[in-house]
Amino acid sequence: MAGIGVFRPKTESVDVAVRQGLVSKYAADASGITGVAVAGDVSPPEIALIAAQQALKSSGLSADDIGLLLCTGVWHQGPDGWGPQYFLQRHLLGDDLLAVELRHGCNGTFSALELAVPYLRSAPHVGGALITASDNFGTPLIDRWNPGEGLAFLGDGAGAVVLGTSPGFAELLSICTASFSGMEEVHRAGEPLFPPGATTGTFLDYGARAARFQQKATDDGTWVQFLLGHQKHNLECVEQALHEAGVDARDIKTVVIHSMPRQAAASYLKILGFSLESSTWEFSRTTGHLGAGDHLAALHHLLSTGKVGPGDNLLLCGSSPGVTYKAAVIRILDTAALRNQEARPDGL
């Protein structure tokens, strides 16, 4: 990992959202989340460009060195029939590279890293790969304050990382994937596969879908099987990542996780053998769930504030619709260039 950049817009207080009637006090108190990053009417590609510029600058590489661009996101990126990678090509990298939009839910950044590694190994003339993750949830078909029961409030933002073959600020020691396709219905239960909801103006409520799936699984007696399988796949993925990295759980300095409500995060970490205090939850509770950008934002925070240093091992892990599970272990090598780096450039 040669360079990293983050754009985190102004944070809106959850207490203010409660007073404005945007979210119930019960939901706010239960979540433990204190703030949500809100980008207004700035598009995901535009904030991705800001994060990408920062990542490229901190990497020491030039635009000509980048041979692969992978753009990820959870929500709509711009006009249908168009991809955000073209915007970054035009304004930052140029045309002489492979540029692809990658859609893999909240785990999109993990999948981009996983695909970039063999690409760089097979193309020795390429100096680096640029990965971005960006979202703006301020649109009519989703409510950032009420995405579904048990889910984190949705925040806007962008992250970017440059992956290269020369030593950088961190080394990617392992990255692993597991999936449990038997649960693919949990994120679509009750919704038709066609026509797509986005084309019919259907409001997205993940909580309602999950409730329908749970009720169906409870009625047919398979809910416990699904729950145990979910935990098993998640734990096995993390254990594999630790094993391939050659480290034990006790060697992990910090666990970098998705933004989740307090109880959900504590339960998730307990299954993996970690405490809430050993994770980045205290940071993510101030931003809301940034889609595929959670881990980059939290990693940037650890680096820029000096909370991690050379020799520290970090575990990055999460899950997303599919259901897919991801885990990666990185070792910090050098943080000097990233200390005090701003997550939002002045004037933006």
Secondary structure, DSSP 8 states (H G I E B T S, - for coil): --EEEEE---EEEHHHHHHTTSS-HHHHHHH---EEE--TT--HHHHHHHHHHHHHHHHT--GGGEEEEEEE-SS--SSTT--HHHHHIIIII-SSSEEEEE--GGGHHHHHHHHHHHHHHH-TT--EEEEEEEE---STT--TT-SSTT---B--EEEEEEEESS--SEEEEEEEEEE-GGGGGGGTTTS-SSS-HHHHT----HHHHHHHHHHHHHHTT-HHHHHHHHHHHHHHHHHHHHHHHT--GGGEEEEE-----HHHHHHHHHHHT--GGGBSHHHHTTT-B-GGGHHHHHHHHHHHTTSS-TT-EEEEEEEETTTEEEEEEEEE---GGGTT--SS-TT-
